[in-house]
């Protein structure tokens, strides 16, 4: 009996992830070019401004790396909670809680505190505050059955509001009002609580880049090669079956969401401990929600977390220069980023459905 192998269908090659990603990128570039032309800017000028903003100087590269590190911390935490079967949409509130705790801790330190003590204390305070913020939602989930999606989402508004109150009230963290131009923000943290630079004075890249890299690597190792990671995976697949096997389901879920909040809080602490070293209203700049998008796109892959964080971090910095140097509205960059995210998500969904139908 002779077996004949049918040639691969041409459409099957179009479903390859690299082809889909390239297609999404091309469509996004087309949308961006259309927006640039609509704004009355020459596409070549706009591209040069975008490239300059991303890679043109040590300052732009350092700014991009700092932004990517914040996103990576939040998305890494999201991946931990997701592994336990929970969806953490409260990164913004947890980041605010971490920044608030870090500012309060840093300002309580003596002015001459050494960096070796001030920085760890500030970052640990941010991590613990974010973890506690998320743990509240986790307890409601495990003990009352309340959806963590709803509770973490609502806690975002509480966290943002708490920062606003803290920086507007002189009895809390607001700097003393010396004139009508004094901004509602905290005083600057002491020098010993400032994150050290890692690339010299010309680049604003701080130790947050190393912290985020370590967090991604350690999390990947724990989830893939340890018993804790295996237990989290089991709980995420089936809490009832895991309970029958004797696993502490509630403790694992609370711990997973707590770690997610802790990493988001750590990101908030790093933002406060980076220039200008103050807690200000809207200091989070939407990082919590963007980090959620990174986590959703990464779908549990820590390699993807690092890659998508770098992509969005550099695009954010490039977009700022695009607005300043080429006169393209900042909203255009946000539209391009949103289109890219939607296309990547759509291609993933389409690819998975086609793969499921084939099997």
C-alpha positions in Angstrom: 0.0 0.0 0.0 1.4 3.4 -1.0 0.8 6.4 1.2 0.6 9.7 -0.5 1.2 12.9 1.5 -1.0 15.8 0.4 0.9 19.0 -0.2 0.4 21.6 2.6 -2.5 24.0 1.8 -1.4 27.5 1.1 -3.8 28.9 3.7 -2.1 26.9 6.5 1.1 28.8 6.0 -0.8 32.1 6.4 -1.8 31.0 9.9 1.8 30.8 11.2 2.2 33.1 14.2 5.1 35.0 12.6 3.1 35.6 9.4 0.1 36.8 11.5 2.3 39.1 13.6 3.9 40.5 10.4 0.5 41.2 8.9 -0.7 42.9 12.1 2.4 45.1 12.1 2.0 46.1 8.4 -1.7 47.0 8.9 -0.7 49.0 12.0 2.0 50.9 10.0 -0.6 51.7 7.4 -3.0 53.1 10.0 -0.2 55.1 11.5 0.8 56.5 8.1 -2.8 57.5 7.4 -3.0 59.3 10.7 0.3 61.1 10.0 -0.9 62.3 6.6 -4.3 63.3 8.0 -2.4 65.5 10.6 -0.6 67.2 7.7 2.9 65.8 8.4 5.3 64.3 6.0 5.6 60.5 6.7 9.4 60.6 6.4 9.6 63.4 9.0 7.2 61.5 11.3 9.2 58.3 11.0 12.5 60.2 11.8 10.9 61.7 14.8 9.5 58.4 16.0 12.9 56.7 15.6 14.7 59.6 17.3 12.3 59.3 20.2 12.9 55.6 20.6 16.6 55.1 19.8 18.1 58.6 19.1 19.9 59.2 22.4 20.8 57.6 25.6 18.0 59.6 27.3 15.3 58.3 25.0 16.6 54.7 25.3 16.7 55.0 29.1 13.2 56.4 29.3 11.9 53.6 27.1 13.6 51.0 29.3 12.1 52.5 32.4 8.6 52.4 30.9 9.1 48.8 29.7 10.2 47.7 33.2 7.1 49.1 34.8 4.9 47.3 32.3 6.9 44.1 32.7 6.4 44.1 36.5 2.7 44.5 36.2 2.3 42.0 33.5 4.5 39.5 35.3 2.2 39.7 38.3 -0.8 39.3 36.0 0.7 36.1 34.7 1.1 34.7 38.2 -2.5 35.4 39.1 -3.6 34.0 35.8 -1.7 30.8 36.4 -3.8 30.4 39.6 -7.0 30.9 37.6 -7.6 34.5 38.6 -7.8 37.6 36.5 -6.2 40.7 38.0 -7.5 43.9 36.5 -6.5 46.0 39.5 -2.9 46.8 38.5 -3.7 50.6 38.5 -5.0 50.6 42.0 -2.2 48.3 43.3 0.3 50.5 41.6 -1.2 53.6 43.3 -1.2 51.8 46.7 2.5 50.9 46.2 3.4 54.5 45.2 1.5 55.9 48.2 3.2 53.6 50.6 6.6 54.2 49.1 6.2 57.9 49.3 5.1 57.8 52.9 8.0 55.5 53.8 10.6 57.5 52.0 9.4 60.8 53.5 9.5 59.3 57.0 13.2 58.4 56.6 15.9 60.8 57.9 17.4 63.1 55.2 20.8 61.4 55.4 19.6 57.8 55.1 22.0 55.7 53.0 20.9 54.4 49.7 21.6 50.8 50.8 18.9 51.2 53.4 16.5 53.8 51.9 15.9 52.2 48.5 15.1 48.7 49.9 12.8 50.1 52.5 10.9 52.2 50.0 10.6 49.3 47.5 9.5 46.8 50.1 6.9 49.2 51.4 5.5 49.5 47.9 5.5 45.7 47.3 3.7 45.0 50.6 1.1 47.7 50.1 0.3 46.4 46.6 0.1 42.8 47.9 -2.3 43.8 50.7 -4.4 45.8 48.2 -4.8 42.7 46.0 -5.1 40.3 49.0 -8.3 42.1 50.0 -9.9 41.1 46.6 -8.4 37.6 46.9 -10.0 37.1 50.4 -13.4 38.2 49.0 -12.9 35.7 46.2 -11.9 32.7 48.3 -14.2 33.2 51.3 -17.3 34.9 49.8 -17.1 33.9 46.1 -17.0 37.5 44.9 -15.5 37.9 41.5 -12.0 39.2 41.6 -12.6 40.9 38.3 -15.2 43.2 39.9 -13.3 43.8 43.2 -9.9 44.5 41.7 -11.5 46.8 39.1 -13.4 48.8 41.8 -10.3 49.0 44.0 -8.6 50.8 41.1 -10.8 53.8 41.7 -10.2 53.6 45.5 -6.4 53.6 44.9 -6.5 56.5 42.5 -8.7 58.5 44.9 -6.4 57.7 47.8 -3.4 59.2 46.0 -5.5 62.3 45.1 -6.5 62.9 48.7 -3.0 62.3 50.0 -1.4 64.9 47.7 -4.1 67.5 48.2 -4.2 67.5 52.0 -1.4 69.2 53.8 -2.1 67.0 56.8 -1.1 64.0 54.7 1.6 64.1 52.1 1.2 67.4 50.3 4.2 69.6 50.3 3.8 72.9 52.2 1.9 75.5 50.2 4.3 78.4 49.7 2.5 80.1 46.7 -0.4 79.8 44.4 1.8 77.9 42.0 2.7 75.1 44.4 1.6 71.8 42.8 -0.5 69.3 44.7 2.2 66.8 45.2 4.4 65.4 48.0 7.8 66.7 48.9 10.8 65.1 47.2 12.0 61.8 48.7 15.5 62.0 50.4 18.5 61.2 48.2 18.9 57.9 49.9 15.5 56.7 48.6 16.3 57.5 44.9 16.7 54.6 42.6 20.4 54.5 41.3 21.1 55.0 37.7 22.6 52.1 35.8 23.9 53.8 32.6 25.5 57.0 33.7 24.2 60.5 34.0 23.2 60.8 30.3 20.5 58.1 30.6 17.6 58.1 33.1 17.5 54.2 33.1 17.5 53.1 36.8 17.8 49.9 38.7 14.1 49.3 38.0 15.3 47.7 34.7 17.3 45.1 36.6 14.5 44.6 39.1 12.0 43.9 36.4 14.4 41.5 34.5 15.1 39.6 37.7 11.3 39.4 38.5 10.6 38.0 35.0 13.3 35.4 35.2 12.6 34.3 38.7 8.8 34.1 38.0 9.4 32.1 34.9 11.6 29.6 36.8 9.2 29.3 39.7 6.2 28.7 37.5 7.9 26.2 35.2 10.3 24.2 37.3 9.0 24.3 40.9 6.3 22.6 42.9 4.7 25.9 43.7 4.3 26.6 40.0 2.8 23.1 39.4 0.4 23.6 42.3 -0.7 27.0 40.9 -1.2 25.4 37.5 -3.3 22.7 39.0 -5.5 25.2 40.8 -5.9 27.3 37.7 -7.0 24.3 35.7 -9.5 22.9 38.2 -9.9 24.2 41.8 -12.3 21.4 42.7 -10.0 18.7 41.6 -7.0 20.3 43.3 -9.0 20.5 46.5 -9.8 16.8 46.3 -6.1 16.1 45.9 -5.4 18.0 49.1 -4.0 21.2 47.7 -4.7 24.5 49.7 -6.7 26.1 47.0 -7.7 29.3 48.9 -4.1 29.9 50.1 -2.7 29.4 46.6 -5.2 31.7 45.0 -4.7 34.4 47.7 -0.9 34.1 47.3 -1.1 34.3 43.5 -3.2 37.4 43.5 -1.1 38.8 46.4 2.1 38.4 44.4 0.4 40.1 41.4 -0.5 43.1 43.5 2.9 43.1 45.1 4.7 43.4 41.8 2.3 46.2 40.7 2.9 47.9 44.0 6.7 47.5 43.4 6.2 49.2 40.0 4.4 52.1 41.7 7.2 52.4 44.3 9.8 52.5 41.5 7.9 55.3 39.7 7.9 57.4 42.9 11.6 56.7 43.5 12.5 57.9 40.0 12.9 61.6 39.0 11.3 63.9 40.0 11.1 61.7 43.2 7.6 62.9 44.3 4.2 61.4 44.5 1.9 63.4 42.3 -1.7 63.1 41.2 -2.0 60.9 38.1 1.6 59.7 38.6 0.5 56.2 37.4 -0.1 57.5 33.9 -2.3 54.5 33.1 0.5 52.0 33.5 -1.7 49.6 35.4 -4.2 49.3 32.5 -1.4 49.1 29.9 0.3 46.4 31.9 -3.0 44.5 31.9 -3.0 44.6 28.1 0.6 43.3 28.1 -0.4 40.4 30.4 -3.4 39.5 28.2 -1.3 39.5 25.1 1.5 37.5 26.6 -1.0 34.8 27.6 1.2 33.4 30.4 4.5 33.5 28.5 7.1 35.4 30.4 9.2 35.7 27.2 6.2 37.4 25.6 5.8 39.6 28.7 9.4 40.9 28.2 9.0 41.3 24.4 5.6 43.1 24.5 6.7 45.4 27.4 9.7 46.5 25.4 7.6 47.1 22.3 5.1 49.3 24.1 7.7 51.0 26.2 9.7 52.1 23.2 6.5 53.1 21.3 5.5 55.3 24.2 8.8 57.2 24.2 8.7 57.5 20.4 5.2 58.8 20.5 6.2 61.6 22.9 8.9 62.8 20.5 6.5 62.3 17.5 4.2 64.8 19.1 7.0 67.3 20.0 9.1 67.1 16.9 6.6 66.4 14.1 3.5 67.9 15.5 1.5 64.7 15.3 -1.2 64.6 18.1 -0.5 62.3 21.0 -3.9 60.6 20.5 -2.6 59.3 17.1 0.1 57.3 18.9 -2.5 55.9 21.3 -4.7 54.9 18.4 -1.8 53.1 16.7 -1.0 51.2 19.9 -4.6 50.3 20.3 -4.9 49.0 16.8 -1.7 47.0 17.2 -3.1 45.4 20.4 -6.5 44.6 18.8 -4.9 43.1 15.7 -2.5 40.9 17.7 -5.4 39.7 19.9 -7.6 39.1 16.9 -5.0 37.1 15.1 -4.3 35.0 18.2 -8.0 34.2 18.5 -8.4 33.4 14.8 -5.4 31.2 14.8 -6.5 29.3 17.9 -10.0 28.7 16.5 -8.6 27.5 13.2 -6.2 25.1 15.1 -9.1 23.8 17.2 -11.2 23.2 14.2 -8.4 21.3 12.5 -8.0 19.0 15.4 
